[in-house]
Amino acid sequence: MEPEKPIVAESRVVCCDGGGGPLGHPNVYLRIGKEGEAVCPYCSRRFVLAEGADTAPAH
């Protein structure tokens, strides 16, 4: 199985619901850190920060 493409985010804080519907999971908010990506602990979706997006340092 081919891994899903990462979701490109415009902000360092993203929300994942697993795709919604009956196969989704509770909303979880993730912070994209210095490394430029975050992974959902429920469904393993990867979120990456868009180039030139929210360049404020992560806390």
Contacts in CASP RR format, 6 or more apart in sequence:
PFRMAT RR
TARGET T0000
AUTHOR 0000-0000-0000
METHOD contacts of the structure
MODEL  1
MEPEKPIVAESRVVCCDGGGGPLGHPNVYLRIGKEGEAVCPYCSRRFVLA
EGADTAPAH
4 45 0 8 1.000
4 46 0 8 1.000
6 37 0 8 1.000
6 45 0 8 1.000
6 46 0 8 1.000
6 47 0 8 1.000
6 48 0 8 1.000
7 14 0 8 1.000
7 45 0 8 1.000
7 46 0 8 1.000
7 47 0 8 1.000
7 48 0 8 1.000
8 47 0 8 1.000
8 48 0 8 1.000
8 49 0 8 1.000
8 50 0 8 1.000
9 32 0 8 1.000
9 47 0 8 1.000
9 48 0 8 1.000
9 49 0 8 1.000
9 50 0 8 1.000
9 53 0 8 1.000
10 50 0 8 1.000
10 53 0 8 1.000
10 54 0 8 1.000
11 32 0 8 1.000
11 53 0 8 1.000
11 54 0 8 1.000
12 31 0 8 1.000
12 32 0 8 1.000
12 33 0 8 1.000
12 49 0 8 1.000
12 54 0 8 1.000
12 56 0 8 1.000
12 58 0 8 1.000
13 29 0 8 1.000
13 30 0 8 1.000
13 31 0 8 1.000
13 32 0 8 1.000
14 29 0 8 1.000
14 30 0 8 1.000
14 32 0 8 1.000
14 38 0 8 1.000
14 47 0 8 1.000
15 27 0 8 1.000
15 28 0 8 1.000
15 29 0 8 1.000
15 30 0 8 1.000
16 25 0 8 1.000
16 27 0 8 1.000
16 28 0 8 1.000
16 30 0 8 1.000
16 40 0 8 1.000
16 42 0 8 1.000
16 43 0 8 1.000
16 45 0 8 1.000
16 47 0 8 1.000
17 24 0 8 1.000
17 25 0 8 1.000
17 26 0 8 1.000
17 27 0 8 1.000
17 28 0 8 1.000
18 24 0 8 1.000
18 25 0 8 1.000
18 40 0 8 1.000
18 42 0 8 1.000
18 43 0 8 1.000
18 45 0 8 1.000
19 43 0 8 1.000
24 43 0 8 1.000
25 42 0 8 1.000
25 43 0 8 1.000
26 42 0 8 1.000
28 40 0 8 1.000
28 41 0 8 1.000
28 42 0 8 1.000
30 38 0 8 1.000
30 39 0 8 1.000
30 40 0 8 1.000
30 47 0 8 1.000
31 38 0 8 1.000
31 58 0 8 1.000
31 59 0 8 1.000
32 38 0 8 1.000
32 47 0 8 1.000
32 48 0 8 1.000
32 49 0 8 1.000
32 58 0 8 1.000
33 58 0 8 1.000
34 57 0 8 1.000
34 58 0 8 1.000
36 48 0 8 1.000
36 49 0 8 1.000
37 46 0 8 1.000
37 47 0 8 1.000
37 48 0 8 1.000
37 49 0 8 1.000
38 46 0 8 1.000
38 47 0 8 1.000
39 45 0 8 1.000
39 46 0 8 1.000
39 47 0 8 1.000
40 46 0 8 1.000
40 47 0 8 1.000
END
